[in-house]
């Protein structure tokens, strides 16, 4: 590698850099698709074979019976052995509703405001007419995979969080498909995700977009306006009502939004209307209807979701209309289940086969009104289904001497202690349950120890099997993963080699042309060692799940410490060197004041949001301002920028055409201003035919060769990049003021202050640092600001609300771009500021007899290579950590979400560096062409 870069030119440097990026992308793609594959599911659907005991040989071919819907329905009823409890179902989904709002938490009732907001629902719970469950949802806690879990009983792959924005039809076995096969008529009102998952299944439908989070009113009125008409009809069996308003309220204002209680009251009224209709139907003998109120996920204090915290996974399952009456309020509210348990429960209640890939366990209390033999039959059917899935997913699973008809010899009536491997234990647990069930059948005892033992044995098997299936690590090809890591490691080595070459080249040039270098430049390298130590500490800290969750502490501490080291170095340089001129002394004092500004603004940013995962409840500046009310927040916005006030007045109001049009106008203005500046400035900037009398002392004319002076556009590039760079920064800040939450207006201003101060520090002629150190400091500043804006390594802190500002119709691409821009506002700002940094940086060393391409390499080298190098080290390190932690307990809840952020950060670096490089190259080409034409004209005139 050393020989490869010993005499590298600007073109070769570009080629090697692009080559390293391509290799990194290939390696990253191999690892991502190898580590996060789409979870494998059994093909086909459950049929009549579900009501027979599974064959011990999992490879046995099962024939599928194709019958007309009415005949298949009768066949299922005959084979099931369980009389259907209901003939109609209303599934009411309240998107984002935490079970805590309805059922309370830790044995305590809900907050008074929430109880008062849902009086009818609370009365049903108190009177034993409803039973509620904290139905734990699996991460990622976003709508599409959670709906899949409820209707199929299966847990999807982790990358479903990405597919949530582009939902595809669900092809796996599911309840809606089973209902459709027996001739059910289904109606869907609400979230259009259902229409994308199940196209063509609904008799009537009225879908609404789920991503316009500014709308909290109309989105629910579009559902409720059909409710009266649908309840009066008898031509449907399943009615799905998916209300999105509460989730949107959470995204906008959090759990404590002033709109939360009115929205809960609205939902309570819907429950009252439906339950009243159910009572009327039962009184007139029009059939039995079940109302199931569920939520797909919960929400954090800030109203977001997507992660694995208890607040996000606390979803609701509320059964209203069961024949059994719960004895007291505590029994109705202090129940727990898993979200996947809904699928087998509904399948057995309504007489259809349990979906093939279900890993859920039936909710026993919903069958309390049935006879004992029917309840045991339900447990048996659930056990058979899980046993089939176990045999399919574990090829070595052998059930020993269990007969394939599910019955055991009457002589074998005892149970055995289960131990050994997980496979042996699972078969043993099933064998015990089957033996006890057979024994109970032979005795026909309705109650007593035999019945209770059989129920306990079935539940033990079901729970163990469900946990094994849900926790089973997806098979990963270690060779593919290792190839991905190797490619990323190679890319990392290339970047580091290029950076090392640049450092040696700059050092050599300084020795050749600046022989009077001050002695301090030879000895003071503490900040360089610290920068390398920061990267090392970050890489090591990624092996700890707690440090991943609280990574913001590292960035804030390291950034502040780095600036303290610079302050120390500047002070020592000022006090120790008596040879300083008066101007140099003043410059050093000014630089010290800049460091103080950076430290103070950084401390304010550190206290603005209590980031991370475990300590978000602690007080911070943003909470204090929000408690002061909207007037205080508006005052902060006024200080931060007048522009955002004009638009954000509509933040807590329904989306309107006026606000959308205004946002689109702002987008157009900012985009046109930025692009226009980049294109036009290099053509309009005045050309300098003589460098004498320059207003800046950046380039020492005595050190620049005459041919370089004549043809090189150094001064013009500096001036052009200065204007373009500030247009990037200003337009990006204005964009963020519009997109970010109002409370983040001041942090955006503070980030801008830090950028300006850093540019001033670099441009002053006092203490000069190594360029790669200054670029690294900018990158650290960007990441510290990333967490200061409230971001973390959990998906719940992604701001979805701002991603739909100015979008009149849903676009996955545009919303994704806006969401990315909001999340990576600070790192991108730091990268865009590199353009200004290039223009103000002092390039004091210019080799003799070189062309202007070398100067271009010197200007763009470090600002482009250092961010890529730092990111490649962290990317490779964390990829290795994830590979080693692939069987860790927190691999999906902590390490995997962090890896998605690492991948997104990599994209951010690519985009930012590409903008910087493209801007520099374009400016250089335009100015070089103009300069040559100008020189040619002058020569012709002579």
Secondary structure, DSSP 8 states (H G I E B T S, - for coil): -TGGGTT--HHHHHHHHHHHHHHHHHHHHHHHHHHS-------S---GGGGS---SSTT---------HHHHHHHHHHHH-S--S-SEEEEEEETT--THHHH-BTTB---HHHHHHTHHHHHHHHTTSEEEEEEE--SS-SHHHHHHHHHH-----TTHHHHTTS-----S--HHHHHHHTT--EEEEEETHHHHHSTT--SEEEEE-S--TT-SSHHHHHHHTTHHHHHH--S-SEEEEEE-HHHHHHHHH-TT-HHHHHHHHHHHHHHHHHHHHHHHHHHTT---EEEEEE-S----TTS--SS-SHHHHEEEEEEES-SS--SSHHHHHSEEEETTHHHHHHHHHTT----TT------GGGGTTS-HHHHHHHHHHHHHHHHHHHHHH-TT---TT--TTS---TT--------SSHHHHHHHHHHHHHHHHHHHHHHT-SSSHHHHHHHHHHHHHHHHHHHHHHH------HHHHHHHHHHHHHHHHHHHHHHHHHHHHHHHHHHHH-TT--THHHH--HHHHHHHHHHHHHHHHTT-HHHHHTHHHHHHHHHHHHHHHHHHHHHHHHHH-TT--HHHHHHHHHHHHHHHHHHHHHHHHHHH---SSSSTTS--HHHHHHHT-HHHHHHHHHHH-HHHHHHHTTTTS---HHHHHHHHHHHHHHHHHHHHHHHHHHHHS---S--TT-S--SS-GGGS-HHHHHH--HHHHHHHHHHHHHHHHHHHHHHHHHHS-GGGHHHHHHHHHHHHHHHHHHHSSS----HHHHHHHHHHHHHHHHHHTT--SSGGGS--GGGGTT-SS--HHHHHHHHHHHHTHHHHHHHHHHHHHHHHS------TT--HHHHHHHHHHHHHHHHHHHHHHHHHHHHHHHHHTTTSTTIIIIIHHHHHHHHHHHHHHHHHHHHHHHHHHHHHHHHHHHHHHHHHHHHHH-
